[in-house]
Structure formats: structure tokens, C-alpha cells
Amino acid sequence: MIALGLDTSCYTTSVAFASEDGSWEGERKLLPVAQGERGLRQSEAVFAHNRQLPGLTEALLRRTGEPIGAVCASVAPRDGDDSYMPVFMVGAGYGRSLAAALRVPFFETTHQRGHLSAARADTELKADTYLALHLSGGTTDVLLATPERVEPLGACLDLHAGQLVDRVGVRLGLPFPAGPALEMLAEGYIGSGLIPVSVSGTDCHLSGAEAQLGRLIEAGETPPGQIAAETYDVICRTVLRQLTAASERTGVRDALLFGGVMSSQRLRGMLQERASKRRLPLRLYFGRPELSGDNAVGVARIGLERMRCHGC
């Protein structure tokens, strides 16, 4: 028996299943964004999800002969009554209809909880209570995760880390989303701390960093690779300060880092190296790179857990 998971975010159409034997499989496809653009309007993204989701589901289900016991979909970006984006209604509606046709339970979760579940898969994190850092195009969130709730501790108050990566990358002529190409561009360069960080407790600002990086691009005197390196450098220094402040505030030292930006091997290495050198009171855990970006594996895992408890 499997649980089917669906996630229709602002970047990716994702489907996955989680099996009772502990295995999982997933299919995902980026939303089509024209060269030079920095994303899609919600209406365009909804249309793209409607085109991509059936084919991805068909491809995924050809890889298993197990029956579907439950369907789970992310229906909002994160917990809270004020958390809403139209794109998630595609997966929610598709999933609810599929569950009704199969006469199996339908469960709702959030995009962020799906990320948390996927990031924990195959990690050595054992603690039930831990800090979480969600870095993506729509989040720069510092969280306290417990078995009962996911509590926000801090955030970026203007521009998210993924937006900074994408905006710098697109201005440098890279495709959207720009993370993989910007990381390649930074190879051979080392960030020099040129861009100052703006952190107050567990909150931060990144719009100033974007403005300064933009001025470097316009001046044309700094190699694009160095600009890419400085982008990751300022993100690294910013989030380490946020996590350190969150650890001091809560007494929690374990931190799980995930989200599309955290799929960067460069950023992971920088964070581990600097946390070690500075002897910060943090134990950093990273989700598998393929499970750090948008995916439905965590949503399927949540669906499997609820399927097992259905009717308890």
C-alpha cells in the first residue's frame, strides 16, 4: 500500500509516493519560465501545473504496482490561516478528486511541512525538537519544530534568499531559477565579505545586499564569478547569525537546513566550515540535495503516517 503525495509550488510540479516498506519514488518538473524572467504569475503557474500534473502522475504510477491507500496534498505554503497561494489549489483539487474516485482518505498538509518531512529522510537527526531553516524563493524562515507544532522564530523582512539568488542570477544573464547556474559560476571564487549583513536577532534583511550586488553588476568591474561568490557568502553569514540567535533564544542546538537554496553544495560546505571554525553552538543537519528543493516526497511521507493512523 502506498500514499500518493502532490505538491504544486511556485517553482515545481511534484508527485511522489511513499510505501509501507519504507521506499519512495518521485517525479517533478520545473514550471516553464522564459529566459530573462524571474518567475510566473500565479495564473500562469496554475495553468502550467494543470498541464504537467497528469503526465507526472501517470509516469510515477507506472513505477509501482501497489494500490493507493491515501492521497495527501500541500494546500498552503505554511501553517496559519493567512497562508494562501492559488498554485496549491491545483494539487489540492486534483488530490481530493483522485481520493474520492479511489474511495481512499484525503489528507491536507502544507508545503513547509512537506519540506520538513522530506529533509529529515535519511538524516542522522534524532531529536524531536529542533531548529529548522527553510531557504527558498518564498521563505527565509527560522523555525522551532516540535512534535506538536512548527513555531516561527524569525524571517527575512524584505527579500527571501532564493529571490536574492534568482535576481542576481537573472541580472547576470543566467536562466531562472538561477541557483544551479549561479553556483557553477562561483566555482574558483571565494567570497570576501564584501557585502555586509543586516540581522536583528532572528530576523534579517537582504534587499540591501541585492542593491549592492546590483551596483557591482552595473559597474562591470567585478567578475561575474566573484559576484556569484559574494551572493552565497552574504547568505551564509546572514543565516548563521540567525541560527545562532535562535539557538541562544531557545537553548536548542540541532538545526535542520532545507529548501531549494539549501540544495547548493557550495552553501552547505560554507555553513559547515564556518560553524566549525567559529565553534558555534550548533549541530547542522542537511536534507539530501535532491530532497531539499521542491518535491512531494515529504508530502507523501506525511500521507503515509496519517494513513497508518486513519481511524485510530
PyMOL commands that set and color helices and strands:
alter all, ss='L'
color gray80, all
select helices_A, chain A and resi 42-61+88-102+111-120+161-171+179-185+207-219+224-250+260-263+265-277+289-291+297-309
alter helices_A, ss='H'
color red, helices_A
select strands_A, chain A and resi 2-8+12-19+24-30+68-74+106-109+130-135+140-145+150-154+198-200+203-205+254-258+283-286
alter strands_A, ss='S'
color yellow, strands_A
deselect
rebuild
show_as cartoon
